Amino acid sequence: MQSDDSYLQILEDASNYITSLKDFGLESVIFDNDTPGLLNYQIQRCTCCGSGSKKFKRTGFYDFSENIKVLFVVDMPKDPAEDRIFSGNERVLFKKILAAMNLKINEVFVIPAVRCCTDKIKNQEILGDFSSYPCSGFFERSVSLTDPGAICLLGKGAMETAVKTKSENIQGNLYFQSRYRLFSTWSLEDMILNPELKKESWEEFKKIIEFVQNEKPLKI
């Protein structure tokens, strides 16, 4: 049996190794064997927005599956303390949308672009300078882990701009763009407040249906 000192030495060696990778700009190597559990653990430990910020604990809305056809992205979780990414009315509408799109629950995944529940001013601040915040890296890793055929941004404005800009700047952009197709429409909250937006959103959802049914994303 190894002593406590041996375990501490192993941890110190691992820490030194990670530091060396960062010094040489090789941080991506650290996440070669990334997992939802590791990502979630690091999200919980992030203190960028303050140690008391409420985190969305779960990696996604539904249980993880290896057959994710569409990754839906919202701006931020409505109630992270209760692990709710949508309000009650939004949840009902989202399930109706999935049914209309003929998508099964285990074929979709939902993540917030901003992982903490912030006020709207802070939310806009983060999205306005998305690449400077840890949420940007969490988003990139979430995309890689879920490996969807398509990504649908549920929200116009800052979140749409931030995520689209991030996708253009991701290392290996050609790989990213050839693997995932980006769609965007109104948020569920906007659709509930203004039902006329559902018609416009449905046109985008139809494009996603056609893409999922007919396209075969390049798997490199």
Helices and strands as residue ranges (DSSP letters): H 4-23, G 27-31, H 36-45, E 70-74, G 80-82, H 88-100, G 105-107, E 108-112, H 120-128, G 130-132, H 134-146, E 150-154, H 158-169, H 173-179, E 181-185, H 188-193, H 197-214
